[in-house]
Amino acid sequence: MPDTERVVLVTGGAGGIGRATAQAFGARGARVVLLDIDGPATEAVATDLGVAGIEALPLACDLTDPAACAGAVATVLERWGRIDVLVNNAGISHRSLFRDTDPAVLRQVMEVNFFGTVNITRAALDALIAQRGHVVAVTSVAGFAPLLGRTAYAASKHALHGFFDTLREELRPSGVGVSLVCPSFVDTPLRHTAMAGDGTPVTAEKAEVGRVLSPSEVAEAIVLATERRTRQVVLSPVGKATWWLSRLVPATYARLMRRTQLREFAGQSG
């Protein structure tokens, strides 16, 4: 199939990894759909991609609303008649110890990161099956290892691993592939902004370990995962070390993780 016929839907397309992913697929000739709750920002990205010769359809969409997801997919199918790849990238985070975190914050993170992803995947599923397409979930090293001060974030990413590892096997007879792409620290707005325990914005720096990845590096990994139909991709030396340490010597991993992450929460309760 020529790349010019392929339609790639990217959530969280208004910036960061989502924008870079749309650009990477578009540079290969694909038509891209940008889904994001920030409508004006999504329009601006689509305009920029158009200047670069990439055909992009911007759609404002609240992923936590199943009806909105269904409407967005219907618009794509009316416009282009197919969806070949779905990249689930949209997400939010918090930075707070569990005992200092309002339950509403925990629920909001799960609603966006997990249920939002489930909503759009369900809405696009029939179209993906029709094309024997591919689904990507951008998760995190927090999807398979603990990360202090991110209980809801880690829970949402762990949930995505369980969901998509199972969905992969359900979809195997249909020819639809499923990839999990797991970055460590990435230079995106999410790196600097998150919710505090009370839900207000917090901009404190993360205690980062190793080299911070660029959005374009993650985007290239996403494209390769769809081309090779890779089950799981763990990015960066820190990510790979986290994978093995958390499985082979979990107590050692936990001790190292606490050493790097606890200083961010020094003086807080917990």
QUITAZI-V644006 format. One record per backbone hydrogen bond with DSSP energy under -0.5 kcal/mol. NH is the residue of the N-H (numbers start at 1). CO is the residue of the C=O. E is the energy in kcal/mol with one decimal. If there is no record, write none. Layout:
NH,CO,E  NH,CO,E
This chain:
5,2,-1.9  6,2,-0.6  6,3,-1.0  8,31,-2.7  9,7,-0.5  9,85,-3.0  10,8,-0.5  10,33,-3.0  11,87,-2.4  12,35,-1.4  13,10,-0.5  13,35,-2.3  15,12,-0.9  18,15,-1.1  19,15,-1.0  20,16,-2.2  21,17,-2.5  22,18,-2.3  23,19,-2.3  24,20,-2.3  25,21,-2.5  26,22,-2.7  27,23,-2.4  28,24,-0.6  28,25,-0.9  29,26,-2.0  30,25,-1.9  31,6,-2.8  32,55,-2.5  33,8,-2.9  34,57,-2.6  35,10,-2.7  35,33,-0.7  36,59,-1.6  39,37,-1.2  42,38,-2.0  43,39,-2.4  44,40,-2.1  45,41,-2.1  46,42,-2.3  47,43,-2.1  48,44,-2.2  49,45,-2.7  50,46,-2.3  51,47,-1.9  52,48,-1.2  53,50,-1.7  54,49,-2.8  56,54,-0.7  57,32,-2.6  58,56,-0.6  59,34,-3.1  61,36,-1.8  63,61,-0.8  65,62,-2.1  66,64,-0.7  69,65,-2.0  70,66,-2.4  71,67,-2.3  72,68,-2.3  73,69,-2.3  74,70,-2.2  75,71,-2.0  76,72,-2.0  77,73,-2.5  78,74,-2.2  79,75,-2.0  80,76,-3.3  81,76,-0.8  81,77,-0.9  84,7,-2.5  85,7,-1.8  86,134,-2.3  87,9,-3.3  88,86,-0.7  88,136,-3.5  89,87,-1.1  95,195,-2.6  96,149,-2.2  100,97,-1.6  101,98,-1.8  102,100,-0.5  102,197,-3.3  105,102,-1.4  106,102,-1.4  107,103,-2.4  108,104,-2.2  109,105,-2.4  110,106,-2.0  111,107,-2.7  112,108,-2.3  113,109,-2.6  114,110,-1.6  115,110,-2.2  116,111,-1.6  117,112,-0.5  118,114,-2.5  119,115,-2.8  120,116,-2.0  121,117,-2.1  122,118,-2.6  123,119,-2.1  124,120,-1.9  125,121,-0.9  125,122,-0.6  128,124,-2.2  129,125,-2.7  130,126,-2.1  131,127,-1.0  132,128,-0.5  132,129,-1.1  133,128,-2.8  134,84,-2.1  135,177,-2.6  136,86,-3.1  137,179,-2.5  138,88,-2.9  138,136,-0.5  139,137,-0.9  139,181,-2.5  141,183,-1.5  143,140,-2.0  144,141,-1.6  145,141,-1.1  150,147,-1.6  151,96,-0.5  154,150,-3.4  155,151,-2.3  156,152,-2.6  157,153,-2.2  158,154,-2.9  159,155,-2.3  160,156,-1.7  161,157,-1.8  162,158,-2.2  163,159,-2.7  164,160,-2.9  165,161,-2.4  166,162,-1.4  167,163,-2.8  168,164,-2.3  169,165,-0.9  170,166,-1.8  171,167,-2.5  172,168,-0.8  174,171,-1.3  175,171,-0.8  175,172,-1.3  176,171,-1.1  177,133,-2.3  179,135,-2.8  180,231,-1.8  181,137,-2.5  181,179,-0.5  182,180,-0.5  182,233,-3.4  183,181,-0.6  187,213,-3.0  188,186,-1.9  191,188,-1.8  192,188,-0.5  192,189,-1.2  193,189,-2.3  194,202,-1.6  195,93,-1.8  196,200,-3.4  199,196,-1.8  202,194,-2.4  208,206,-1.4  213,185,-2.9  217,214,-0.5  218,214,-1.6  219,215,-2.5  220,216,-2.3  221,217,-1.7  222,218,-2.1  223,219,-2.4  224,220,-2.5  225,221,-2.1  226,222,-1.8  227,223,-2.1  228,224,-2.8  229,225,-0.9  230,225,-1.7  233,180,-2.9  235,182,-2.3  235,233,-0.6  240,236,-2.4  241,237,-2.6  242,238,-2.5  243,239,-2.3  244,240,-2.1  245,241,-3.0  246,242,-2.4  247,243,-0.7  247,244,-0.5  248,244,-3.2  249,245,-2.0  252,249,-0.6  253,249,-2.2  254,250,-2.7  255,251,-2.1  256,252,-2.3  257,253,-3.0  258,254,-2.6  259,255,-1.9  260,256,-1.6  261,257,-2.4  262,258,-2.4  264,261,-1.2  265,262,-1.6  266,263,-1.2  268,265,-2.2
